[in-house]
Amino acid sequence: MSVCAVANAKGRLFITAETDCSEFVLLDQAEFSNLESGSLQQMLETLHLLFEFDAELFAIVELALIMAFLTSHFGGRIVRWLGK
């Protein structure tokens, strides 16, 4: 069973209520083994999938932004030239 703990001024840990858990969480051996073996690895894989750099997507977005810039830049020059 996991419990929440808070350190006092002398550095000693005291168990607190579950809602006041802001510093430490103490786990028993079974919970730690479960976290270490399965769910931690699954969490790392999820983070890798979410924050992985996708070079192909970056190239598509970069090309779209460059094309939008060039189109608006030269479109503005043509409008300015026609206005003279």
Sine and cosine of phi, psi and omega as CSV:
sin_phi,cos_phi,sin_psi,cos_psi,sin_omega,cos_omega
0.00,0.00,0.77,-0.64,0.01,-1.00
-1.00,0.09,0.56,-0.83,0.02,-1.00
-0.72,-0.69,0.42,-0.91,0.06,-1.00
-1.00,-0.07,0.61,-0.80,-0.01,-1.00
-0.68,-0.73,0.51,-0.86,0.01,-1.00
-0.77,-0.64,0.66,-0.75,0.04,-1.00
-1.00,0.03,0.68,-0.74,0.06,-1.00
-1.00,-0.02,-0.14,-0.99,-0.06,-1.00
-0.90,0.43,-0.48,0.88,-0.01,-1.00
-1.00,0.08,-0.07,1.00,0.02,-1.00
1.00,-0.02,0.14,0.99,0.02,-1.00
-1.00,0.03,0.55,-0.84,0.00,-1.00
-1.00,-0.07,0.68,-0.74,0.06,-1.00
-0.80,-0.60,0.66,-0.75,0.01,-1.00
-0.97,0.25,0.72,-0.70,0.01,-1.00
-0.85,-0.52,0.01,-1.00,0.03,-1.00
-0.94,0.34,0.39,-0.92,-0.03,-1.00
-0.86,0.50,-0.56,0.83,-0.06,-1.00
-0.97,0.23,-0.31,0.95,-0.02,-1.00
-0.99,-0.10,0.27,0.96,-0.10,-1.00
-0.96,0.28,0.97,-0.24,-0.02,-1.00
-0.78,-0.63,-0.18,0.98,-0.06,-1.00
-0.88,-0.47,-0.88,0.47,-0.11,-0.99
-0.76,-0.64,0.54,-0.84,0.15,-0.99
-0.84,-0.54,0.85,-0.53,0.00,-1.00
-0.99,-0.13,0.80,-0.60,-0.03,-1.00
-0.94,-0.35,0.48,-0.88,0.15,-0.99
-1.00,0.07,0.09,-1.00,-0.12,-0.99
-0.89,0.46,-0.64,0.77,-0.03,-1.00
-0.91,0.41,-0.68,0.73,0.02,-1.00
-0.91,0.41,-0.64,0.77,0.02,-1.00
-0.91,0.42,-0.68,0.73,0.02,-1.00
-0.89,0.45,-0.64,0.77,0.03,-1.00
-0.90,0.43,-0.69,0.72,0.02,-1.00
-0.91,0.42,-0.68,0.74,-0.05,-1.00
-0.93,0.37,-0.64,0.77,-0.11,-0.99
-0.99,0.13,-0.76,0.65,-0.17,-0.98
-0.95,-0.32,-0.88,0.47,-0.19,-0.98
-0.95,0.31,-0.49,0.87,0.04,-1.00
-0.92,0.38,-0.69,0.72,0.03,-1.00
-0.90,0.44,-0.64,0.77,0.02,-1.00
-0.91,0.42,-0.63,0.78,0.02,-1.00
-0.91,0.41,-0.65,0.76,0.03,-1.00
-0.90,0.43,-0.64,0.77,0.05,-1.00
-0.90,0.43,-0.64,0.77,0.03,-1.00
-0.90,0.43,-0.70,0.71,0.03,-1.00
-0.89,0.45,-0.62,0.78,0.03,-1.00
-0.90,0.44,-0.67,0.75,0.02,-1.00
-0.92,0.39,-0.61,0.79,-0.05,-1.00
-0.96,0.29,-0.62,0.78,-0.14,-0.99
-0.93,-0.36,0.30,0.95,0.03,-1.00
-0.95,0.31,0.65,-0.76,0.03,-1.00
-0.99,0.17,0.85,-0.53,-0.01,-1.00
-0.97,-0.24,0.96,-0.28,-0.07,-1.00
-0.91,0.41,-0.60,0.80,-0.01,-1.00
-0.91,0.41,-0.70,0.72,0.04,-1.00
-0.90,0.43,-0.64,0.76,0.04,-1.00
-0.88,0.48,-0.67,0.74,0.00,-1.00
-0.90,0.44,-0.64,0.77,0.02,-1.00
-0.90,0.43,-0.72,0.69,0.00,-1.00
-0.91,0.41,-0.67,0.74,0.01,-1.00
-0.88,0.47,-0.70,0.71,0.02,-1.00
-0.89,0.46,-0.67,0.74,0.01,-1.00
-0.89,0.45,-0.65,0.76,0.01,-1.00
-0.93,0.36,-0.63,0.77,0.04,-1.00
-0.91,0.42,-0.68,0.73,0.02,-1.00
-0.90,0.43,-0.64,0.77,0.04,-1.00
-0.90,0.43,-0.65,0.76,0.02,-1.00
-0.90,0.43,-0.75,0.66,-0.04,-1.00
-0.90,0.43,-0.65,0.76,0.02,-1.00
-0.88,0.47,-0.73,0.68,-0.01,-1.00
-0.94,0.34,-0.58,0.82,0.01,-1.00
-0.90,0.43,-0.80,0.61,-0.03,-1.00
-0.96,0.28,-0.49,0.87,0.12,-0.99
-0.89,0.46,-0.65,0.76,0.06,-1.00
-0.91,0.42,-0.62,0.78,0.04,-1.00
-0.91,0.42,-0.64,0.77,0.02,-1.00
-0.92,0.40,-0.69,0.73,0.04,-1.00
-0.88,0.47,-0.65,0.76,0.03,-1.00
-0.91,0.42,-0.66,0.75,0.00,-1.00
-0.91,0.40,-0.63,0.77,0.02,-1.00
-0.94,0.33,-0.42,0.91,-0.02,-1.00
-0.98,0.19,-0.26,0.97,-0.02,-1.00
-0.98,0.20,0.00,0.00,0.00,0.00
